[in-house]
Amino acid sequence: MNFDIPKEISDYLVEVDKFIEDVIKPLENKDDNIRFFDHRREDARTDWERGGLPNEEWEDLIEESKRLADEAGFYRYALPKEYGGQNGTNLGMAIIRDHMAAKGLGLHNDLQNEHSIVGNTVSVSLMIIYGTEEQKAEWIDGMLARTKGFAWGITEPNHGSDATHMETTAKRVGDEWVINGEKTWNTGIHTSPYDLVLARTSGKAGDGQGITAFLVPMDAQGLKIEEMLWTFNMPTDHGRVSLTNVSVPETAILGGEGQGLQVVQHFFNQNRIRQAASSLGAAQYCISESVAYAQERKPFGKPLAVNQGVQFPLVELQTRAEMTRALIQQTAWKMDTYGAFSVSDKVSMCNYSANRLCCDAADQAMQTHGGMGYSRHKPFEHIYRHHRRYRITEGADEIQMRRIAGYMFGFMKQQKPKGVA
């Protein structure tokens, strides 16, 4: 077995690093743009006068970096070549996201709003897979240009992890579907022109079938943003919306009537492995920075690094990081080889363990750096606050462990690998 990173991916990382140094870093330092990444970042990013929404200058800067990355051929890496991508693999994305997050906080990769110059273009991928020919013609060019897109209306105020018990319903009335209900934690809802709303169209609470995904325009009559939810890491782009007799046509359905849960599960499986890789990279950054600091900091006349009380926690974290990296890369390779749903248990293992690792590494980095580690002059508190979110979103730790147990004890069945009868 060969565990080397494929040459085409390692070569790609060299190209990305050069682009970051030549193009992205100068933009990051231009006109005091660094304020969005240094100790002023939360205040600079947040428009407190607009209820805590992201500052438009910050979002404009993020968009400018994406535009430059797209022109240079990096942003669409994961997409098929016919859409300007490079047929990027799950393994490639896992390695890249680990590599990018390990560089630390910056304009090249800022996960607070899921930004990276190598785009995690899952929504476009889902439109390619599940969209009708008419929907693809209407949507994909705009999505690639980032002028058209959708937020995700999955979670409800009374139903979080269990999406099958949602209270939002859609009923057919003539040629239209009429949606009633409420959705919360709609990330990106403040700028998205559409919300992908999941609603029960048949069956009963708890059924996996009978849930349909609707592309609902944000300016639809009866749809209202009720509030933006303030969080551990500000600004907020997470909204709660209500839908009262919202009418949409049949063409608003993505993935087929009653098949919405499959669309969401496809999104989750692909996103969870990428999220795990990002948490791993951020953890590695915290570990590496702590090792470097311990070697240069000399209280009582000797480096911190000579103390086993400093060494051993970082040794344990580095060991966990190496094991997690091996599992993530193996799982991503199996997804590419045998299908995205053939290793669902391993994806959950990667996700919850990497997210926990990142929080532990950020906490230890704060401890190793002392007072400065706790301050906002170092990025560890920001990393902790953001990646703590990942232990809840995309499926909480407990949900990931429940999924693993389901496969282990035979309560759930995994999709057979491709080519296996």
TIBARO-564013 format. One record per residue: residue in one letter; y, x, z of N, C-alpha, C, O in turn. Coordinates in steps of 0.001 Angstrom, whole numbers, plus 500000, padded with zeros to 6 digits. Layout:
BEGIN
AYXZYXZYXZYXZ/...
END
This chain:
BEGIN
M498800500842500000500000500000500000501248500876500000501324501854500744/N502218500529499174503454501295499056504580500526499752504913499406499363/F505159501142500784506205500472501547507600500984501193508576500645501862/D507694501799500145509004502274499708509818501119499131509268500194498533/I511140501187499319512019500216498671511951500442497165512117501575496715/P511710499391496369511648499563494915512886500279494379514004500029494829/K512672501170493415513766502000492908514931501173492371516091501540492557/E514625500052491704515725499266491143516622498691492242517815498478492027/I516039498441493423516838497931494532517623499061495193518802498893495504/S516987500205495409517707501337496011518838501800495099519906502171495587/D518624501785493789519693502135492848520836501122492912522011501476492817/Y520458499857493076521457498794493170522327498977494415523537498758494366/L521709499378495531522474499598496761523505500705496572524609500618497111/V523164501727495826524114502815495543525310502268494762526456502611495053/E525042501424493780526117500826492987527003499930493848528228499962493733/V526381499137494702527143498243495579528024499047496527529191498711496731/D527467500110497105528241500932498040529455501554497353530533501631497942/K529281501993496123530402502581495385531471501523495109532666501801495214/F531045500322494759531992499229494516532766498900495788533969498643495733/I532094498904496914532759498625498189533834499681498453534966499344498798/E533482500946498291534434502024498566535594502039497578536737502289497962/D535303501770496301536329501883495260537214500645495146538387500758494788/V536670499468495443537404498226495186537645497393496443538773496967496694/I536597497157497233536714496234498358537465496837499537538310496169500134/K537176498076499881537871498702501010539378498818500778540150498528501692/P539825499232499583541276499242499345541909497856499488543020497735500005/L541212496811499036541732495449499186541764495055500657542699494391501102/E540756495458501407540689495148502837541871495760503590542345495189504572/N542341496908503138543425497610503830544808497352503225545810497879503708/K544853496545502175546121496247501510546887495167502279546295494218502793/D548224495330502350549101494284502920548633493797504287548734492607504587/D548135494679505096547656494336506446546516493318506430546359492544507375/N545726493317505366544544492451505349543547492826506433542673492034506788/I543685494041506956542767494477508008542908493623509261542033493644510126/R544009492869509368544191492008510539543089490961510660542834490448511749/F542432490642509537541353489659509578540044490246510112539061489526510290/F540039491567510368538805492223510790538963493091512033537973493601512558/D540202493269512514540386494091513708540541493207514943540077492067514938/H541179493703515992541277492955517249542084491660517130542037490815518024/R542825491501516023543628490285515820542875489209515044543430488147514761/R541626489472514703540928488696513678540872487198513963541137486401513063/E540533486789515192540367485358515432541690484613515240541720483530514657/D542773485196515731544071484548515581544524484574514127545082483595513633/A544285485695513437544691485809512035543909484852511146544447484333510168/R542660484618511473541809483767510644542035482280510888541680481454510047/T542622481932512026542669480537512452544055479947512292545042480517512756/D544122478809511637545376478067511522545400477038512647544923475913512497/W545965477451513772545969476579514948546803475331514713546560474298515338/E547785475411513815548640474258513532547909473197512701548354472051512637/R546801473565512069546009472601511289544684472277511985543671472007511340/G544724472313513298543547471901514056542437472923514102541272472575514294/G542799474209513924541797475261514029541048475557512749540033476253512780/L541521475045511618540878475316510333541079476782509922541976477445510443/P540269477289509008540467478650508526541839478824507876542302477963507128/N542474479951508176543752480282507565543569480403506051542632481056505592/E544448479785505283544298479780503834544422481184503242543786481494502235/E545251482041503874545363483416503381544031484148503519543653484927502645/W543327483896504613542020484531504806541034484034503758540301484824503162/E541017482735503537540092482191502543540446482665501137539559482869500308/D541737482841500864542147483376499567541664484817499390541256485213498298/L541713485592500472541247486972500421539738487027500163539264487837499366/I538998486162500842537556486084500632537253485729499175536375486326498553/E537985484756498641537775484340497247538106485468496284537410485651495286/E539160486229496568539525487348495705538407488390495676538106488942494617/S537795488661496812536710489643496843535496489130496067534815489907495399/K535224487838496151534119487261495377534400487344493886533506487646493095/R535649487073493501536013487127492087535811488544491545535254488731490463/L536265489527492300536111490920491873534634491307491792534215491999490864/A533842490849492781532407491153492783531705490469491627530773491024491044/D532151489260491291531552488529490176531863489231488856530986489370488003/E533104489671488690533491490387487473532710491695487327532406492127486215/A532392492316488459531671493589488433530159493403488315529419494378488185/G529703492151488361528284491875488166527431491872489417526205491930489328/F528068491804490605527303491848491849527065490472492469526013490231493061/Y528019489586492338527987488346493120526765487475492822526218486850493731/R526332487426491564525263486498491174523871487141491183522953486629490543/Y523713488227491882522462488995491865521216488113491942520271488327491183/A521194487136492834519975486369493097519670485323492026518581484750492026/L520594485067491129520416484002490145519697484499488893519651485701488632/P519130483560488113518488483947486850519486484590485888520686484322485957/K518990485429485001519862486126484062520623485166483150521743485458482732/E520017484026482846520699483074481964521968482507482601522810481931481913/Y522098482674483917523303482225484609524153483403485076524986483260485971/G523940484554484471524736485729484801524202486540485951524850487489486392/G523014486184486454522434486913487574521513488029487127521500488415485958/Q520739488544488078519834489654487791518395489321488182517581490214488419/N518099488039488245516743487616488648516359488237489983515219488654490186/G517322488288490880517092488911492179515948488257492938515783487037492897/T515169489059493623514007488577494358514357488307495818515416488711496300/N513453487621496514513625487441497957513595488794498666514356489021499606/L512715489691498215512671491028498798513995491751498571514538492371499485/G514509491665497346515783492304497054516899491770497928517690492543498469/M516970490456498071518017489850498892517868490239500356518868490467501037/A516643490319500846516427490705502240516908492129502490517574492394503491/I516577493034501595516989494436501740518502494564501630519126495286502408/I519086493869500672520545493937500470521294493370501666522272493964502120/R520852492231502181521578491606503296521438492428504578522381492500505366/D520305493034504792520126493968505900521103495140505740521802495508506684/H521141495711504550521997496859504254523471496518504442524222497302505024/M523888495349503952525304494967504022525747494721505457526820495170505859/A524927494011506235525301493709507620525290494965508484526048495063509449/A524429495930508140524358497173508903525620498022508747525821498968509509/K526472497697507771527737498395507586528802497921508569529848498555508709/G528539496811509248529513496281510178530410495233509548530219494834508398/L531384494797510316532274493720509904533243494216508839533828495289508983/G533417493440507766534363493835506731534400492840505599533616491892505557/L535317493065504683535505492164503551534293492162502627534106491214501863/H533479493190502681532280493250501844531248492215502273530443491754501464/N531280491851503568530213491015504117530714490444505437530797491163506433/D531047489161505451531570488546506666530830487238506891531150486216506284/L529850487281507761528922486157507880529496484966508640528868483908508687/Q530684485119509240531246483977509945531407482785509010531233481636509416/N531741483070507753531794481972506777530790482209505643530987481781504506/E529699482915506003528580483170505077529029483884503800528488483652502719/H530023484752503948530556485468502784529852486802502580529576487524503539/S529568487119501333529119488454500953529452488657499482529425487712498693/I529767489896499122530049490171497718528774490078496876528847489946495654/V527614490145497519526345489790496868526014488397497387525489488243498489/G526322487398496594526350486032497084524990485458497466523979485699496807/N525002484689498554523816483916498939523948482549498267524283481556498913/T523682482516496978523988481361496130522848480330496134522355479922495082/V522444479922497341521307479009497469521604477650496845520730477059496210/S522819477148497016523155475825496475523037475799494952522568474819494374/V523467476885494311523328476969492849521849476981492466521441476316491514/S521056477739493210519614477807492935518975476427493045518129476059492230/L519385475665494058518816474329494226519220473401493087518429472565492651/M520451473549492607520881472731491475520065473089490232519709472209489448/I519772474370490053518952474806488920517546474226489020516973473802488017/I516991474207490228515617473748490436515506472232490431514606471676489802/Y516416471559491128516268470123491373517217469241490564517018468028490504/G518223469810489955519180469001489211518611468493487897517779469153487275/T519064467319487477518712466824486151519483467645485118520393468397485469/E519119467499483862519839468237482816521309467853482809522178468698482594/E521586466574483045522976466103483077523718466715484268524874467118484138/Q523058466783485421523694467367486593523955468858486403525008469365486789/K523002469548485813523209470969485560524417471193484653525236472079484897/A524514470380483610525634470512482681526960470223483377527977470848483073/E526945469281484304528173468889485006528546469879486104529730470110486349/W527545470469486770527795471188488007527789472714487913528645473367488511/I526857473285487186526584474706487381527755475614487020528042476559487754/D528434475353485913529577476204485558530637476188486651531184477230487011/G530923475003487175531902474892488250531452475571489532532259476173490240/M530151475474489833529637476139491033529720477651490897530044478349491858/L529428478158489702529508479598489478530947480097489541531207481230489946/A531877479237489135533292479594489205533879479298490586535042479599490856/R533052478700491460533424478361492838534573477362492891535355477351493842/T534669476510491844535641475422491839534972474083492162535641473073492379/K533636474100492190532887472893492486531723473269493392531062474286493188/G531489472442494383530402472743495307530245471623496303530940470610496230/F529325471808497240529109470760498239528783471364499595528188472436499706/A529201470626500628528775470919501988527432470224502201526930469530501317/W526859470421503393525544469854503676525650468815504781526006469137505915/G525340467559504446525360466473505422523938466144505870523350465163505415/I523396466957506752522022466777507222522007466273508665521453465214508960/T522623467045509554522576466753510988523384465517511332524410465239510710/E522917464776512328523624463602512815523935463749514296523246464493514993/P524965463052514797525314463170516211524147462899517154524038463536518202/N523272461958516790522149461608517665520832462258517261519814462084517931/H520855463012516157519622463615515656519948464986515073520601465095514036/G519481466033515760519748467386515298518556467977514577518479467938513349/S517621468529515350516491469232514763515544468329513986514920468771513021/D515429467059514398514508466143513735515242465325512685515777464255512973/A515261465846511463515992465176510382515297463909509901515909463096509208/T514033463731510257513305462561509757513670461275510489513322460186510030/H514364461382511618514759460186512372516236459841512146516854459201512996/M516796460253511031518209460011510778518522458516510679517722457719510189/E519703458176511160520156456788511167520989456440509939521214455261509665/T521451457444509195522213457180507974521282456565506939520191457075506682/T521726455471506354520895454753505377521655454571504072522886454602504035/A520891454382503003521464454044501694520642452911501110519413452973501080/K521320451890500651520643450732500065521151450517498647522339450674498363/R520227450155497765520610449895496381521269448521496282520705447518496719/V522459448488495707523192447242495481523615447233494009524595447877493632/G522876446507493194523134446524491754522831447893491184521726448409491347/D523813448487490512523634449813489921524108450927490847524119452094490456/E524496450580492061525051451560492992524157451700494222523307450855494503/W524380452792494940523795452983496263524927452925497285525973453543497089/V524724452197498357525746452047499392525257452757500651524204452431501200/I526047453734501095525656454601502207526462454256503456527679454077503401/N525755454167504585526391453959505883525774454909506898524556455078506949/G526632455528507707526120456423508736527142457466509135528340457317508895/E526643458520509748527517459569510258526790460902510194525591460969510465/K527500461955509840526942463299509768527855464267510518529078464122510511/T527237465256511164528032466245511887527606467652511485526563467843510860/W528435468640511855528203470027511487528084470189509963527202470885509460/N528992469529509255529093469672507798529929470931507513531151470849507391/T529280472072507409529993473342507251530654473438505876530038473157504848/G531929473843505888532685473991504649533293472699504150533811472641503035/I533234471664504969533669470334504532535175470260504290535644469365503586/H535934471191504866537393471140504742537866471470503333538980471104502958/T537024472171502531537414472520501158536434472015500109536785471935498931/S535219471674500508534220471240499517534609469910498895534968468977499614/P534544469802497569534869468524496927533759467483497083533985466298496835/Y532564467915497490531441466993497665530707467311498970530800468417499502/D529985466326499462529089466501500589527705466036500149527561464937499613/L526685466869500371525318466472500043524761465723501249524329466328502230/V524780464413501157524439463546502294522986463091502188522574462530501173/L522217463339503244520846462843503301520828461487503998521406461321505072/A520164460531503382520112459179503930518723458595503705518059458896502713/R518305457768504629517004457107504464517153455943503487518004455069503648/T516287455966502463516314454908501449515048454063501480514993453010500846/S514029454513502211512796453735502358511995454308503515512329455367504045/G510929453601503909510086454080504989510709453838506347511698453118506482/K510105454460507353510571454252508731510901455584509381510543456641508862/A511584455530510516511970456734511238510755457614511493509718457138511958/G510888458884511190509798459822511369509061460164510091508363461176510033/D509205459332509059508548459602507781509248460751507054510476460828507016/G508438461638506482509010462720505690509494462248504333510481462760503806/Q508796461268503766509213460676502500510250459578502762510398459097503886/G510949459201501716511910458107501846513305458530502233514153457687502525/I513563459860502240514906460385502504515452460927501189514783461697500500/T516652460526500850517244460876499557518526461668499755519303461383500666/A518749462662498901519968463479498938520967462956497917520651462838496733/F522180462640498382523233462100497520524423463050497479524890463517498518/L524907463334496278526129464098496100527311463139496188527590462386495256/V527996463182497323529058462206497604530423462882497494530668463869498189/P531324462377496637532667462954496545533412462781497870533329461730498505/M534128463806498274534863463732499538536008462736499486536495462296500527/D536443462377498281537522461385498181536978459965497983537731459051497646/A535674459786498191535076458458498039535638457503499096535842457883500249/Q535880456278498689536375455281499622535317455019500695534155454755500387/G535736455096501949534823454861503055534294456130503703533642456062504744/L534565457297503101534157458565503699535364459178504411536448459283503837/K535163459578505660536280460083506457535834461260507314534782461209507952/I536650462333507327536428463429508270536996462994509612538210462847509756/E536133462790510585536551462291511888537125463394512771538073463163513522/E536550464591512679537039465705513496536447467004512967535424467011512282/M537120468104513305536573469429513060536172469992514417536970469998515354/L534946470460514518534375470858515799534700472317516124534306473226515394/W535418472529517222535763473882517640534524474564518212533702473931518875/T534403475857517946533174476559518267533429477867519017534572478272519226/F532338478512519413532339479801520100533130480826519309533844481639519897/N533020480805518008533713481721517108534649480904516232534191480160515365/M535939481030516444536908480292515642537357481147514464537301482373514554/P537804480537513350538160479133513172536946478235512968535806478699512972/T537209476943512789536139475996512533536181475513511091537238475172510561/D535012475491510472534886474809509178533740473806509258533103473483508255/H533489473319510483532377472402510740532930471016511082533564470831512121/G532686470059510209533261468737510403532231467652510696531057467766510345/R532711466595511352531925465375511540532522464309510629533727464056510667/V531681463687509815532161462688508872531476461351509121530337461294509585/S532186460287508806531606458949508854531583458374507442532453458673506623/L530577457546507167530439456897505865530290455398506093529319454940506696/T531260454650505605531262453206505773531283452531504403532303452509503714/N530124451980504027529991451316502724530458452212501573531202451777500694/V530018453444501595530374454397500543529443454166499345528222454241499480/S530021453889498190529229453599496992529162454816496080530177455452495795/V527949455131495624527751456219494664526764455742493605525937454874493883/P526837456289492406525917455862491346524543456518491485524361457423492299/E523598456064490702522249456631490673522283458123490335521447458893490808/T523247458518489518523351459918489087523771460853490217523782462072490042/A524118460291491372524504461121492512523291461689493243523439462579494081/I522099461189492939520889461646493627520484463025493127520400463259491921/L520232463939494068519744465276493732518291465398494191517986465224495371/G517406465699493250516014465948493593515107464741493528513912464858493797/G515641463586493179514811462390493051514862461507494276515012461988495400/E514737460216494051514761459246495149513611459509496118512459459648495707/G513931459574497388512938459774498435512476461202498628511629461465499482/Q513021462140497842512561463526497891513589464478498503513498465692498321/G514555463934499220515636464766499749515189465801500754515754466893500826/L514159465458501541513705466401502557513116467659501926513235468749502486/Q512492467517500779511952468688500081513079469620499647512954470841499746/V514181469039499164515330469852498766515831470660499956516103471856499845/V515948469984501097516453470643502303515481471715502793515904472805503175/Q514197471415502783513215472388503246513192473625502353512991474739502836/H513396473429501056513479474568500141514688475435500514514599476662500562/F515798474780500771517013475485501192516760476268502474517096477449502561/F516167475610503472515932476261504755515015477471504621515312478530505175/N513904477334503895512954478436503806513588479662503160513376480790503605/Q514370479428502105515009480549501422516135481130502269516326482345502305/N516876480267502946518021480736503711517601481422505009518263482352505469/R516496480958505595516072481535506874515700483005506761516016483792507653/I515031483385505674514644484783505528515884485645505286515944486790505734/R516862485099504583518097485842504330518938485942505597519564486968505862/Q518942484866506372519650484889507646519021485916508579519728486653509266/A517693485964508602516993486941509433517377488361509042517610489202509909/A517444488630507749517800489970507278519224490338507686519500491489508024/S520124489360507653521503489614508068521578489911509561522295490819509980/S520843489152510359520833489407511801520246490781512095520730491490512977/L519207491158511361518621492481511527519654493564511220519797494520511983/G520371493418510108521377494412509754522476494524510788522911495625511125/A522930493375511297523964493387512328523447494041513606524182494763514280/A522174493787513940521565494433515102521522495941514904521823496701515824/Q521147496375513704521083497806513419522452498454513559522563499573514059/Y523492497758513121524850498273513282525161498490514762525685499538515137/C524844497511515598525114497615517033524355498788517656524899499525518478/I523106498949517259522285500045517784522848501395517350523026502295518171/S523123501527516065523602502802515523524946503208516131525157504375516462/E525848502241516275527143502530516884526986502946518343527715503812518826/S526048502340519034525821502663520442525248504068520602525639504800521511/V524332504441519729523764505791519762524860506823519522524947507821520238/A525691506585518519526772507527518206527752507643519372528184508745519712/Y528101506521519981529044506528521101528445507258522301529134508031522967/A527166507015522575526518507652523718526466509166523574526429509883524574/Q526463509655522345526440511097522119527815511735522297527909512924522603/E528877510961522108530223511543522193530932511247523513531827511990523918/R530539510174524178531174509787525444530610510649526581529394510737526745/K531505511294527380531041512247528386531616511963529774532461512715530259/P531169510899530406531573510690531798530837511667532719529700512047532438/F531465512062533789530859513007534751530441514322534082529540515012534559/G531108514658532970530903515960532366529701516098531464529393517205531021/K529005515000531172527848515112530269527748513852529416528192512784529835/P527164513970528211527084512808527323526248511682527933525260511928528625/L526653510470527669525856509317528086524433509403527553523494508914528181/A524278510032526383522986510069525698521901510797526474520719510623526178/V522270511610527462521237512324528207520612511444529294519613511831529900/N521177510293529539520687509401530591519626508458530036519859507751529056/Q518458508457530675517398507574530213517770506103530368517267505255529630/G518637505799531310519095504424531466519883503934530263519964502733530006/V520467504883529525521153504559528271520179504632527103520205503787526208/Q519330505634527119518389505851526015517402504695525849517245504149524756/F516739504333526950515579503457526849515892502057526301515122501559525481/P516983501401526714517283500097526107517511500185524602517135499287523849/L518135501287524177518386501451522742517106501817521997516918501419520847/V516236502569522646514928502868522048514146501576521834513545501368520780/E514160500718522837513432499449522722513997498592521597513242497991520833/L515319498534521494515960497752520440515648498326519057515395497574518116/Q515667499669518932515371500274517637513924500020517233513631499819516055/T513025500030518205511622499741517928511466498308517428510751498056516458/R512139497373518096512093495975517657512684495828516259512178495056515445/A513757496570515981514391496492514666513442496974513570513354496358512507/E512728498080513827511800498606512827510652497623512570510247497426511424/M510135497016513624509045496053513452509542494802512735508847494248511883/T510732494367513081511301493181512433511571493438510961511337492573510118/R512062494628510657512334494981509251511035494959508439511012494456507315/A509974495496509001508695495500508296508207494078508041507711493771506957/L508350493209509046507898491826508888508753491075507865508226490325507043/I510067491276507917510959490588506984510659491006505547510555490156504662/Q510520492296505313510274492758503949508903492324503448508753491963502281/Q507912492357504316506579491885503921506612490393503597506019489954502612/T507308489614504434507382488170504216508135487837502936507721486961502176/A509241488538502696510013488310501475509183488644500239509230487927499239/W508419489739500313507549490108499194506485489045498960506186488716497812/K505916488508500016504907487460499873505514486178499299504856485469498537/M506755485878499656507434484721499075507559484890497561507338483948496800/D507910486088497141508023486368495706506671486312495011506572485858493872/T505639486769495691504320486901495080503516485617495111502842485278494138/Y503583484894496237502702483741496440503429482397496526502781481352496589/G504758482408496531505500481159496599506247481014497914505800481493498957/A507396480345497847508298480253499000507680479544500195508050479821501337/F506731478622499946506181477837501047504808478323501488504128477652502265/S504397479496500992503077480020501355503104480817502652502053481121503218/V504291481154503121504429481956504344505475481336505270506273482049505879/S505468480027505371506465479334506186506423479783507644507465479883508292/D505214480056508166505114480514509551505778481877509722506473482111510711/K505567482781508756506160484119508843507682484056508717508392484826509363/V508183483140507885509627482974507755510230482586509103511272483110509497/S509571481668509806510062481256511126509985482405512121510886482568512944/M508925483203512059508819484384512925509985485331512693510628485794513635/C510245485608511423511359486497511066512676485957511605513482486697512169/N512881484660511424514174484075511746514482484127513226515519484660513623/Y513603483585514051513955483513515464513936484889516121514737485150517018/S513029485779515687512968487094516317514163487960515920514691488696516754/A514596487885514661515753488678514225517043488186514867517896488988515248/N517187486868514988518403486324515600518489486700517081519570487015517578/R517365486667517779517343487099519173517645488593519278518402489028520146/L517047489359518391517287490799518389518767491105518251519289491965518961/C519450490416517351520865490680517122521691490393518375522561491182518744/C521421489282519017522161488947520240521901489993521322522824490396522030/D520661490429521453520324491452522449520993492784522123521475493479523018/A521020493134520843521627494405520429523136494393520639523713495390521071/A523774493265520333525222493155520547525548493228522033526525493862522430/D524735492584522841524943492622524289524797494044524821525601494488525640/Q523766494761524356523567496141524804524676497053524296525078497987524990/A525172496790523095526278497594522566527521497432523434528229498404523698/M527783496211523874528909495996524786528706496783526071529642497400526579/Q527482496763526600527191497475527842527340498981527672527912499650528532/T526832499512526575526905500951526323528347501407526142528723502481526611/H529149500600525466530547500960525211531466500632526388532643500993526370/G530946499958527400531757499652528571532885498682528264532717497734527496/G534040498931528877535172498028528728535602497835527292535936496721526888/M535600498912526508535988498789525110534973497959524327535336497267523376/G533722498025524720532705497217524058532917495741524264532621494925523391/Y533434495403525433533705494002525752534990493521525081535162492323524853/S535884494443524767537169494080524171537014493728522703535968493958522096/R538074493166522149538052492822520736538442494004519851538559493866518633/H538638495144520460538884496349519669537580496898519100537598497790518251/K536474496379519555535162496648518970534603495304518476534947494261519031/P533758495312517454533302494050516864532087493414517532531590492391517061/F531602494009518626530335493538519181530417492118519731529482491330519581/E531550491796520372531680490432520907531721489417519761531208488306519899/H532317489788518652532360488902517492530959488724516911530556487612516569/I530222489829516803528854489764516291527998488886517187527223488060516705/Y528142489067518492527352488242519412527681486766519230526786485928519114/R528983486457519207529379485043519134528912484405517830528493483247517820/H528984485155516728528534484562515466527020484414515422526515483337515105/H526297485465515732524844485414515571524170484570516650523012484180516499/R524880484291517724524349483322518692524213481949518044523330481166518395/R525095481673517099525018480419516330523706480315515562523131479231515460/Y523228481439515021522017481416514208520778481036515011519759480650514437/R520860481142516324519726480739517149519657479222517309518769478699517981/I520601478528516687520624477054516720520578476488515309519808475568515031/T521405477038514413521446476523513045520199476932512273519471477829512697/E519953476285511154518780476532510307517466476326511064516411476788510628/G517540475628512204516369475437513050516480476302514292516476477529514193/A516578475680515463516710476416516719515481477284516973514427477076516372/D515631478269517880514497479115518255513253478280518542512152478594518091/E513457477212519302512321476395519726511667475679518545510451475488518529/I512466475287517566511923474635516373511128475642515549510064475316515022/Q511645476865515439510910477895514703509558478166515373508536478290514698/M509565478256516704508324478518517428507371477325517314506155477496517229/R507930476135517313507097474934517141506422474934515772505255474563515644/R507169475355514748506596475441513400505458476470513359504398476213512789/I505690477615513962504649478647513987503407478120514698502287478302514221/A503609477470515830502479476913516578501744475866515749500518475764515812/G502496475087514970501868474077514128500887474680513141499805474137512921/Y501268475815512542500368476496511611499231477203512357498086477189511905/M499549477818513494498532478544514253497400477634514729496224477992514669/F497793476438515206496812475547515830496318474445514891495599473536515307/G496714474540513625496159473640512634496795472273512544496247471383511893/F497953472078513190498635470787513109499417470647511803499743469535511386/M499717471775511160500460471785509909499681472618508890498957473544509256/K499833472284507630499147472988506551500154473730505711501201473191505352/Q499827474991505395500694475794504561500329475627503092499164475426502749/Q501320475711502245501056475651500815500188476841500417500443477971500832/K499165476578499614498291477664499196499045478624498260499894478205497473/P498715479919498362499354480880497445499094480523495995498077479916495661/K500032480911495133499896480665493707498589481267493203498232482389493560/G497886480513492376496660481011491774495417480865492617494318481214492185/V495594480333493854494447480150494739493995478700494667494808477799494875/A492738478450494381492226477089494239492051476430495593491627475277495668/
END
